[in-house]
Amino acid sequence: MQALHAQAQVVVHLKPPPPFRAQVTADGAPFQGAANTLVTIVEFTDFHCPFCQRVQPTPAEVLQKYGHKVRLVFGDFPIASLRPEAPRAHVAARCAEEQGKFWAYHDKLFAVPARSTPEQLKAYAQDVGLDLIAFPGCLNSKKHEAAVQKDIEMGNRLGVTGTPTFFINGQPLVGA
């Protein structure tokens, strides 16, 4: 190739395009790490996705190593057409967030088989120490469905088509 370029005296006038940076909003979303950092990672995930489950050690390692320099933000992206029970797990995690235990519940959902019947979600709530009177009421009220849907809509606007999808300072990284 180099020889051909030298013989033909090819001149390339095209400049590489600038990196794509999506405008990802993380207002009010659960996050770990420092609140004000130079690096923000937004993860769109589905609690029932096996690839999302497989990738979980990686963000944990990043937080362990760079926790004071990075913020990991959670984005709901249950794919109901593939996993019909997944949205219920996301609503349950938002209910756990009300009690200050989002990340414990998050970890529990990824540690167990992907099933989200109300009974199983309540058992997971008990395992992570949630108030078992308040939790079912929150889950049944469906008050967090709008927040989950808002994340799904944002993911759709950003071009998320599968999980996990990460945005690192707005640059997409797709897959486990």
C-alpha positions as CSV (number, residue, x, y, z in Angstrom):
1,M,0.0,0.0,0.0
2,Q,2.8,2.4,0.9
3,A,4.5,1.7,-2.5
4,L,1.3,2.4,-4.4
5,H,0.8,5.7,-2.4
6,A,4.4,6.7,-3.2
7,Q,4.1,6.0,-6.9
8,A,0.7,7.7,-7.3
9,Q,1.5,10.6,-5.0
10,V,-1.9,10.3,-3.3
11,V,-2.9,13.2,-1.1
12,V,-5.6,12.8,1.5
13,H,-7.5,15.9,2.3
14,L,-10.0,14.4,4.7
15,K,-9.7,15.0,8.4
16,P,-10.8,12.3,10.8
17,P,-14.2,13.2,12.3
18,P,-14.3,14.4,15.9
19,P,-15.3,11.8,18.5
20,F,-19.0,11.5,19.0
21,R,-20.1,12.7,22.4
22,A,-23.7,12.2,23.4
23,Q,-25.4,14.6,25.8
24,V,-26.3,12.1,28.5
25,T,-28.2,13.5,31.5
26,A,-27.7,11.8,34.8
27,D,-29.8,14.1,37.0
28,G,-31.4,12.2,39.9
29,A,-30.1,8.8,38.8
30,P,-28.4,6.5,41.3
31,F,-24.6,6.8,41.1
32,Q,-21.4,5.6,42.8
33,G,-18.2,7.4,43.1
34,A,-17.5,11.1,43.4
35,A,-20.3,13.5,42.5
36,N,-18.1,16.0,40.7
37,T,-15.5,14.3,38.6
38,L,-13.8,14.6,35.2
39,V,-15.0,11.2,34.2
40,T,-18.7,10.1,34.2
41,I,-19.7,6.6,33.1
42,V,-23.4,6.1,32.4
43,E,-24.4,2.4,32.1
44,F,-27.7,1.5,30.5
45,T,-28.4,-2.0,31.7
46,D,-31.1,-4.6,32.1
47,F,-31.2,-6.6,35.3
48,H,-32.2,-9.7,33.4
49,C,-29.6,-9.4,30.7
50,P,-26.9,-12.1,30.9
51,F,-24.3,-9.8,29.3
52,C,-25.1,-7.1,31.8
53,Q,-24.6,-9.6,34.6
54,R,-21.3,-10.7,33.1
55,V,-19.9,-7.2,32.8
56,Q,-20.7,-6.2,36.5
57,P,-17.2,-6.9,37.8
58,T,-15.7,-4.3,35.4
59,P,-17.4,-1.2,36.6
60,A,-16.7,-2.4,40.2
61,E,-13.0,-2.7,39.4
62,V,-13.0,0.8,37.8
63,L,-14.7,2.2,41.0
64,Q,-12.3,0.4,43.2
65,K,-9.3,1.8,41.4
66,Y,-10.5,5.2,40.4
67,G,-13.5,5.8,42.7
68,H,-12.4,9.4,43.6
69,K,-11.9,10.3,40.0
70,V,-14.9,8.6,38.4
71,R,-18.7,8.6,38.8
72,L,-20.7,5.5,37.7
73,V,-24.3,6.4,36.9
74,F,-27.0,3.8,36.6
75,G,-29.5,4.0,33.6
76,D,-32.5,1.7,33.4
77,F,-32.9,0.0,30.1
78,P,-35.0,-3.2,30.6
79,I,-35.9,-4.7,27.3
80,A,-39.4,-6.0,27.9
81,S,-39.8,-7.5,24.5
82,L,-37.0,-10.0,25.3
83,R,-37.4,-10.2,29.1
84,P,-41.0,-9.3,30.1
85,E,-40.3,-9.4,33.9
86,A,-37.3,-7.1,33.7
87,P,-39.1,-3.8,34.0
88,R,-40.6,-5.0,37.4
89,A,-37.0,-5.6,38.6
90,H,-36.0,-2.0,37.7
91,V,-39.0,-0.6,39.5
92,A,-38.1,-2.7,42.6
93,A,-34.6,-1.3,42.5
94,R,-36.0,2.2,42.5
95,C,-38.1,1.2,45.6
96,A,-34.9,0.0,47.2
97,E,-33.3,3.4,46.4
98,E,-36.1,5.1,48.5
99,Q,-34.6,3.2,51.4
100,G,-31.0,4.0,50.6
101,K,-30.2,0.5,49.4
102,F,-30.2,0.8,45.6
103,W,-26.7,-0.6,45.1
104,A,-27.2,-3.5,47.5
105,Y,-30.4,-4.4,45.7
106,H,-28.7,-3.9,42.3
107,D,-26.0,-6.3,43.3
108,K,-28.6,-8.8,44.5
109,L,-30.5,-8.7,41.3
110,F,-27.4,-9.4,39.3
111,A,-26.3,-12.2,41.7
112,V,-29.5,-14.3,41.3
113,P,-31.3,-15.9,38.4
114,A,-33.2,-13.5,36.3
115,R,-36.7,-13.9,37.7
116,S,-38.8,-11.0,39.1
117,T,-42.1,-12.2,40.5
118,P,-43.4,-10.0,43.3
119,E,-42.5,-12.8,45.8
120,Q,-38.9,-13.1,44.6
121,L,-38.5,-9.3,44.6
122,K,-39.7,-9.2,48.2
123,A,-37.3,-12.0,49.2
124,Y,-34.4,-10.1,47.7
125,A,-35.6,-7.0,49.6
126,Q,-35.5,-9.1,52.8
127,D,-32.0,-10.3,51.9
128,V,-30.7,-6.7,51.6
129,G,-32.5,-5.5,54.7
130,L,-35.3,-3.4,53.3
131,D,-38.4,-2.5,55.2
132,L,-40.8,-5.3,54.2
133,I,-43.9,-3.2,54.9
134,A,-42.9,-0.2,52.8
135,F,-41.3,-2.2,49.9
136,P,-44.4,-4.1,48.6
137,G,-46.4,-0.9,48.9
138,C,-43.9,1.0,46.8
139,L,-43.7,-1.9,44.2
140,N,-47.5,-2.1,43.9
141,S,-47.9,1.6,43.6
142,K,-45.9,1.6,40.4
143,K,-44.8,5.1,41.2
144,H,-41.3,4.5,39.8
145,E,-42.4,3.2,36.4
146,A,-42.2,6.7,34.9
147,A,-38.6,7.1,36.0
148,V,-37.7,3.8,34.5
149,Q,-39.5,4.8,31.3
150,K,-37.7,8.1,31.2
151,D,-34.3,6.3,31.2
152,I,-35.5,4.0,28.4
153,E,-36.6,7.0,26.3
154,M,-33.3,8.7,26.9
155,G,-31.4,5.5,25.9
156,N,-33.5,5.3,22.8
157,R,-32.7,9.0,21.9
158,L,-29.0,8.2,22.4
159,G,-29.2,5.2,20.1
160,V,-29.0,2.4,22.7
161,T,-30.3,-0.8,21.1
162,G,-28.9,-3.4,23.4
163,T,-27.4,-3.8,26.9
164,P,-25.1,-3.1,28.4
165,T,-24.3,0.2,26.8
166,F,-21.9,2.6,28.4
167,F,-21.3,6.3,27.8
168,I,-17.9,7.4,29.0
169,N,-18.0,11.2,29.1
170,G,-20.6,10.9,26.3
171,Q,-18.6,8.5,24.1
172,P,-20.5,5.2,23.6
173,L,-19.1,1.8,24.4
174,V,-21.4,-1.1,23.6
175,G,-21.3,-4.6,25.0
176,A,-19.8,-6.6,27.8
